Amino acid sequence: MSTSAHFRTRRLLTGAAMSLAVVLSACSSDSHSGETNDRGGEDSGAASASSGSGSSDAGSGSSTPGADSPEVVATGLESPWSIAFHGQTMLVSERDSGRILEVSAGGDVREVGRIDDAAASGEAGLHGLAVDNGRLYAFFAAGTENRVVRFDLLGEAGNLSLGEEETILDGLPTANFHNGGRLAFGPDGMLYATLGDTGDRDSAQDEDALSGKILRMTPDGDIPADNPFGDSLVFSMGHRNPQGIGWDDEGTMYASEFGQDTWDELNVIEAGGNYGWPEVEGIAQGDGASDGGSGDGDGDFIDPVQQWSPDQASPSGLAITDDSILIAGLRGERLHQVPLDDLKSSSELWTGEHGRLRDVVEAPDGSLLVLTNNTDGRGEPGPDDDRLLRFTL
């Protein structure tokens, strides 16, 4: 899939209206995007297996229900954030507790380990997980910095444990909001990490700053020789708070991103691309854009292929199947489904049915798994929240 010619537009950004609007809305920040900077998570009790989860393995998929009645795999999760797979076994991070959980073949939940240095504050804490070559990678906030660490995964399914913690990247800026935190290995074998602007808006347009960026590194945390900005981890820039990344079968990269108060975005990510924040939010006015965003200044930025108002999206994790992109919505309390052959269209699943949705991933068997996020201090948790749900399309 070619992206450069199809999705790049020359943005003609005029007027000062957006600058004023951004200044006036800065205090509300992610409070209108499903994330806030002043509320932590709530306790919801110990994680447990759902009584209806049966004995199905996450990788078996023998009788997975459809989207209209998803299977409840696990309940009682506390502010869950990310799902990763070690073979057929699911691993789940909890933002506020710092726990890493194993979801077993029968849906039972046990603690694999806990990152004691993970400091929960506002939106910060233990975020993304990724697994590669028998090692678990984790992104978390620790005091005045964000870190990426890895552990050897020891033992067998049902009895996994973590080896010694190894820091591969530290000193990343952090904040109680706009903290990003997603990890994923790309088809090139490199580790990608999202990092929001951490409240420093201008840093997103500063090539020398790591905030407001998508980062690319080797599995050891080194800078790949072919990164687009030379001796820098920066892969793309001009991001406010990206939280979902993934690749289709052709290797095209996509990212979901929280906007300010006007537009949330789905972007096609190009090496070295600039996505405009804070100069522009959403699709730029001019050049024939029919549903324009807004901006002030001038420059050559890459437009999103989709934009939604924050009350309809507030996008977090995303999954890419053979034919579509699924995006989990927090404030929007829905899944957006975007067909890969028509990136400008979308449909919705589950609107308001399961509350806030933090992550969606595709399991090894092709089923889809979704984390609700109602115990993070911004939702309205039910008695079984938070839950891990499973379905097929």
C-alpha positions as CSV (number, residue, x, y, z in Angstrom):
1,M,0.0,0.0,0.0
2,S,1.5,3.3,-1.0
3,T,1.0,6.2,1.5
4,S,3.2,9.1,0.5
5,A,1.2,10.3,-2.5
6,H,-2.2,9.2,-1.2
7,F,-2.2,10.7,2.2
8,R,0.2,13.6,2.2
9,T,-1.3,17.1,1.8
10,R,0.3,20.5,1.7
11,R,-1.5,22.2,4.6
12,L,-2.3,25.8,4.1
13,L,-2.8,26.9,7.7
14,T,-4.1,30.4,8.1
15,G,-5.6,32.6,10.9
16,A,-5.1,32.6,14.6
17,A,-8.3,31.0,15.6
18,M,-6.8,27.6,16.4
19,S,-4.0,29.1,18.5
20,L,-6.6,30.9,20.7
21,A,-8.8,27.9,20.9
22,V,-5.9,25.7,22.0
23,V,-4.9,28.1,24.7
24,L,-8.4,28.4,26.0
25,S,-8.9,24.6,26.0
26,A,-5.5,23.6,27.4
27,C,-6.8,23.3,30.9
28,S,-9.5,20.8,29.9
29,S,-6.9,18.8,28.0
30,D,-7.7,15.1,27.9
31,S,-10.8,15.6,30.2
32,H,-12.5,15.8,26.8
33,S,-10.6,13.0,25.3
34,G,-11.2,10.2,27.8
35,E,-8.0,10.9,29.7
36,T,-7.5,13.4,32.5
37,N,-4.6,14.7,34.6
38,D,-6.1,14.7,38.0
39,R,-7.8,11.4,38.7
40,G,-6.3,8.0,39.5
41,G,-7.8,4.6,39.2
42,E,-10.2,2.9,41.6
43,D,-9.8,-0.5,43.3
44,S,-12.1,-3.2,41.9
45,G,-10.8,-6.2,43.8
46,A,-8.6,-9.1,42.9
47,A,-8.6,-10.4,39.3
48,S,-10.5,-13.6,38.8
49,A,-11.7,-16.0,36.2
50,S,-15.1,-15.4,34.8
51,S,-17.6,-18.0,35.7
52,G,-18.6,-18.1,32.1
53,S,-15.1,-18.4,30.7
54,G,-15.1,-22.2,30.6
55,S,-11.9,-23.9,29.7
56,S,-11.3,-22.3,26.3
57,D,-7.7,-21.3,25.6
58,A,-7.0,-17.8,24.2
59,G,-5.6,-19.6,21.2
60,S,-8.1,-22.4,20.7
61,G,-11.0,-20.4,19.2
62,S,-13.3,-23.4,19.0
63,S,-16.5,-21.7,19.9
64,T,-15.7,-18.0,20.1
65,P,-18.9,-15.8,20.2
66,G,-19.6,-13.0,17.8
67,A,-19.3,-9.3,18.6
68,D,-23.0,-9.0,19.7
69,S,-22.3,-11.3,22.7
70,P,-18.6,-11.4,23.6
71,E,-17.2,-14.0,25.9
72,V,-16.1,-12.7,29.3
73,V,-12.7,-14.2,29.8
74,A,-11.7,-12.6,33.1
75,T,-13.1,-10.1,35.6
76,G,-11.9,-8.0,38.4
77,L,-8.9,-6.4,36.6
78,E,-7.7,-3.1,38.1
79,S,-7.1,-0.3,35.5
80,P,-5.8,-2.8,32.9
81,W,-3.8,-1.2,30.1
82,S,-2.2,-3.6,27.6
83,I,-2.4,-7.1,26.3
84,A,0.5,-9.1,24.8
85,F,0.9,-12.8,23.9
86,H,3.6,-15.2,24.9
87,G,2.8,-18.1,22.7
88,Q,-0.9,-18.8,23.4
89,T,-0.8,-17.2,26.8
90,M,-2.1,-13.7,27.4
91,L,-0.2,-11.2,29.6
92,V,-2.0,-8.1,30.9
93,S,-0.6,-5.0,32.5
94,E,-2.3,-3.0,35.2
95,R,-1.5,0.7,35.1
96,D,-1.9,1.6,38.8
97,S,-0.8,-1.6,40.6
98,G,2.2,-2.2,38.4
99,R,1.2,-5.9,38.1
100,I,1.7,-8.1,35.1
101,L,-0.9,-10.8,35.0
102,E,-1.0,-14.1,33.2
103,V,-4.4,-15.3,31.8
104,S,-4.3,-19.1,31.7
105,A,-5.9,-21.5,29.4
106,G,-9.0,-21.8,31.6
107,G,-9.3,-18.0,32.0
108,D,-7.7,-18.0,35.5
109,V,-5.7,-14.9,36.3
110,R,-2.4,-15.0,38.3
111,E,0.3,-12.4,39.0
112,V,3.5,-13.1,37.0
113,G,5.3,-10.2,38.6
114,R,5.1,-6.6,39.7
115,I,7.2,-3.6,38.6
116,D,7.8,-1.9,41.9
117,D,9.3,1.2,40.4
118,A,6.1,1.9,38.3
119,A,4.7,5.1,39.8
120,A,0.9,5.6,39.2
121,S,-0.1,9.2,38.9
122,G,-2.9,10.6,36.8
123,E,-2.5,8.8,33.4
124,A,1.0,7.6,34.2
125,G,1.9,4.2,35.5
126,L,2.6,0.8,33.9
127,H,1.5,1.0,30.3
128,G,2.5,-1.1,27.2
129,L,3.7,-4.6,27.0
130,A,5.3,-6.4,24.1
131,V,6.8,-9.9,23.8
132,D,9.7,-10.9,21.5
133,N,12.0,-13.9,21.5
134,G,10.9,-15.1,24.9
135,R,11.3,-11.7,26.6
136,L,8.7,-9.4,27.9
137,Y,9.1,-5.6,27.3
138,A,7.3,-3.0,29.5
139,F,6.9,0.7,29.3
140,F,6.2,2.6,32.6
141,A,6.5,5.8,34.5
142,A,9.1,5.9,37.3
143,G,9.2,9.1,39.2
144,T,10.5,11.8,36.9
145,E,11.1,9.6,33.8
146,N,9.5,6.9,31.6
147,R,11.5,3.7,31.1
148,V,11.4,0.7,28.8
149,V,12.6,-2.5,30.5
150,R,12.6,-6.2,29.6
151,F,12.5,-9.5,31.4
152,D,13.2,-13.1,30.4
153,L,9.9,-15.0,30.6
154,L,10.6,-18.1,32.7
155,G,8.6,-21.3,33.2
156,E,5.6,-22.7,31.4
157,A,2.1,-21.5,30.8
158,G,0.3,-21.5,34.1
159,N,3.5,-20.9,36.0
160,L,5.2,-18.1,34.3
161,S,7.6,-15.7,36.1
162,L,9.9,-12.8,35.3
163,G,13.6,-12.9,35.2
164,E,15.9,-10.0,36.2
165,E,14.8,-6.6,35.1
166,E,17.0,-5.0,32.4
167,T,16.6,-1.3,31.5
168,I,17.0,-0.8,27.7
169,L,15.8,2.9,27.6
170,D,15.4,5.4,30.4
171,G,15.3,9.2,30.8
172,L,12.2,9.6,28.7
173,P,10.1,12.6,29.7
174,T,7.0,11.8,31.7
175,A,3.9,13.6,33.0
176,N,0.6,12.8,34.6
177,F,-1.1,13.2,31.2
178,H,-0.3,12.8,27.4
179,N,2.1,10.0,28.3
180,G,1.6,7.6,25.4
181,G,3.1,4.3,26.4
182,R,2.3,1.7,23.8
183,L,4.9,-0.8,22.8
184,A,4.9,-3.0,19.7
185,F,7.4,-4.9,17.5
186,G,7.2,-4.1,13.9
187,P,7.5,-6.4,10.9
188,D,11.1,-5.1,10.6
189,G,12.0,-6.6,14.1
190,M,12.4,-3.2,15.6
191,L,10.6,-2.1,18.8
192,Y,8.3,0.9,18.5
193,A,7.1,3.1,21.4
194,T,4.6,5.9,21.6
195,L,5.3,9.0,23.7
196,G,2.9,11.9,24.1
197,D,3.9,15.5,24.4
198,T,3.8,15.1,28.2
199,G,2.3,18.5,28.5
200,D,5.1,20.3,26.5
201,R,3.2,21.1,23.3
202,D,6.1,22.6,21.5
203,S,8.3,19.6,22.0
204,A,6.2,17.7,19.4
205,Q,7.7,19.9,16.7
206,D,11.3,19.7,18.1
207,E,13.4,17.1,16.4
208,D,15.7,17.0,19.3
209,A,13.0,16.2,21.9
210,L,11.6,12.7,22.3
211,S,8.2,13.7,23.5
212,G,5.3,14.0,21.0
213,K,6.9,11.3,19.0
214,I,6.8,7.6,17.9
215,L,10.1,6.1,18.7
216,R,11.9,3.2,17.0
217,M,14.7,1.2,18.5
218,T,16.5,-2.1,18.3
219,P,15.4,-4.8,20.8
220,D,18.4,-3.7,22.9
221,G,17.2,-0.1,23.0
222,D,19.8,1.2,20.5
223,I,19.2,3.6,17.6
224,P,18.8,1.7,14.3
225,A,21.1,3.0,11.5
226,D,18.3,3.6,9.2
227,N,16.2,5.8,11.5
228,P,14.9,8.9,9.6
229,F,16.5,11.6,11.8
230,G,20.0,10.3,12.0
231,D,21.3,9.6,15.4
232,S,17.9,9.7,17.0
233,L,15.2,7.4,18.2
234,V,12.6,9.5,16.6
235,F,10.6,7.8,13.9
236,S,7.7,10.3,13.4
237,M,6.9,13.6,15.1
238,G,4.1,16.1,15.6
239,H,2.0,13.8,17.9
240,R,-0.1,14.9,20.8
241,N,-0.8,11.5,22.5
242,P,-0.6,8.5,20.3
243,Q,-1.6,5.2,22.1
244,G,-2.3,2.6,19.4
245,I,0.1,1.3,16.8
246,G,0.0,-1.6,14.3
247,W,0.9,-2.8,10.8
248,D,-1.1,-4.4,8.1
249,D,0.1,-7.4,6.0
250,E,1.8,-5.1,3.5
251,G,3.9,-3.5,6.3
252,T,2.0,-0.2,6.4
253,M,2.0,1.3,9.9
254,Y,-1.0,2.9,11.6
255,A,-1.5,4.9,14.8
256,S,-4.4,6.2,16.8
257,E,-4.0,9.5,18.5
258,F,-5.9,11.6,21.1
259,G,-6.7,15.1,19.9
260,Q,-7.2,18.1,22.1
261,D,-10.9,19.0,22.1
262,T,-11.7,18.9,18.4
263,W,-10.5,15.9,16.5
264,D,-9.0,12.5,17.4
265,E,-7.1,10.8,14.6
266,L,-6.2,7.7,12.8
267,N,-2.9,8.2,10.9
268,V,-0.8,6.3,8.4
269,I,2.7,6.5,9.8
270,E,5.6,7.3,7.5
271,A,9.3,7.3,8.5
272,G,10.2,10.9,9.2
273,G,6.6,12.1,8.9
274,N,5.3,15.2,10.7
275,Y,1.7,14.9,11.9
276,G,1.2,18.5,12.8
277,W,0.6,18.9,16.5
278,P,0.3,21.5,17.9
279,E,0.2,23.5,14.7
280,V,-2.9,21.6,13.5
281,E,-5.5,19.2,14.9
282,G,-7.3,16.8,12.5
283,I,-7.5,17.2,8.8
284,A,-6.1,20.6,7.7
285,Q,-8.3,23.2,6.1
286,G,-7.5,23.9,2.5
287,D,-6.5,21.7,-0.4
288,G,-10.0,20.4,-0.8
289,A,-10.5,18.8,2.6
290,S,-14.2,18.5,3.0
291,D,-14.2,18.1,6.8
292,G,-11.4,20.3,7.8
293,G,-9.6,20.5,11.1
294,S,-8.0,23.6,12.2
295,G,-4.5,25.1,12.6
296,D,-2.3,28.2,12.6
297,G,1.0,28.6,10.8
298,D,2.2,26.8,7.7
299,G,4.1,23.7,6.9
300,D,4.0,20.3,5.2
301,F,2.2,18.0,7.5
302,I,0.5,14.6,7.0
303,D,-3.2,14.5,7.4
304,P,-5.0,11.8,9.3
305,V,-7.1,9.3,7.2
306,Q,-9.9,9.4,9.8
307,Q,-10.9,11.9,12.4
308,W,-13.6,11.7,15.1
309,S,-14.8,14.1,17.8
310,P,-13.4,13.1,21.2
311,D,-16.9,12.1,22.6
312,Q,-17.1,9.5,19.8
313,A,-13.6,8.1,20.2
314,S,-10.7,9.1,22.5
315,P,-8.8,6.2,20.9
316,S,-6.4,4.0,22.7
317,G,-5.1,0.6,21.5
318,L,-5.7,-0.8,18.0
319,A,-5.6,-4.2,16.3
320,I,-5.2,-4.9,12.6
321,T,-6.9,-8.0,11.1
322,D,-6.7,-9.2,7.5
323,D,-9.2,-6.6,6.3
324,S,-9.8,-4.0,9.0
325,I,-8.4,-1.8,11.8
326,L,-10.2,-2.1,15.2
327,I,-9.7,0.9,17.5
328,A,-10.6,0.9,21.2
329,G,-12.4,4.0,22.4
330,L,-12.3,5.4,26.0
331,R,-14.7,8.3,26.2
332,G,-16.4,7.1,23.0
333,E,-17.1,3.7,24.7
334,R,-17.0,1.8,21.4
335,L,-14.9,0.0,18.9
336,H,-14.3,1.8,15.5
337,Q,-13.8,-0.6,12.6
338,V,-12.0,0.9,9.6
339,P,-11.8,-1.3,6.4
340,L,-8.2,-1.4,5.1
341,D,-9.5,-1.0,1.5
342,D,-11.4,2.2,2.4
343,L,-9.6,4.1,5.1
344,K,-11.9,7.0,4.9
345,S,-14.9,5.0,6.1
346,S,-15.7,3.4,9.5
347,S,-18.4,1.6,11.4
348,E,-19.0,1.2,15.2
349,L,-19.4,-1.7,17.5
350,W,-20.6,-1.8,21.2
351,T,-21.4,1.8,21.5
352,G,-22.1,2.3,25.3
353,E,-22.5,-1.4,25.9
354,H,-19.3,-2.2,27.9
355,G,-18.0,1.2,29.0
356,R,-14.6,2.6,28.3
357,L,-12.3,0.4,26.1
358,R,-8.5,0.6,26.5
359,D,-7.0,-2.1,24.3
360,V,-7.9,-4.4,21.5
361,V,-5.6,-7.1,20.1
362,E,-5.8,-10.0,17.7
363,A,-5.1,-13.4,19.3
364,P,-3.0,-16.1,17.6
365,D,-6.2,-17.9,16.5
366,G,-7.7,-14.7,14.9
367,S,-10.2,-13.9,17.7
368,L,-10.2,-10.4,19.2
369,L,-9.6,-9.5,22.8
370,V,-10.7,-6.2,24.4
371,L,-9.8,-4.7,27.8
372,T,-12.5,-2.5,29.4
373,N,-11.2,0.4,31.4
374,N,-13.9,1.5,33.8
375,T,-11.9,1.3,37.0
376,D,-9.4,4.0,36.0
377,G,-11.2,6.8,37.8
378,R,-13.0,8.1,34.8
379,G,-15.5,5.3,34.1
380,E,-18.5,3.9,35.9
381,P,-17.4,0.4,36.9
382,G,-19.9,-2.4,37.2
383,P,-19.5,-5.2,39.8
384,D,-17.3,-7.3,37.5
385,D,-15.1,-4.5,36.0
386,D,-12.7,-4.4,34.6
387,R,-13.1,-7.3,32.2
388,L,-11.3,-9.0,29.4
389,L,-13.7,-9.8,26.5
390,R,-13.3,-12.1,23.5
391,F,-15.1,-12.3,20.2
392,T,-14.8,-12.9,16.5
393,L,-16.0,-10.8,13.6
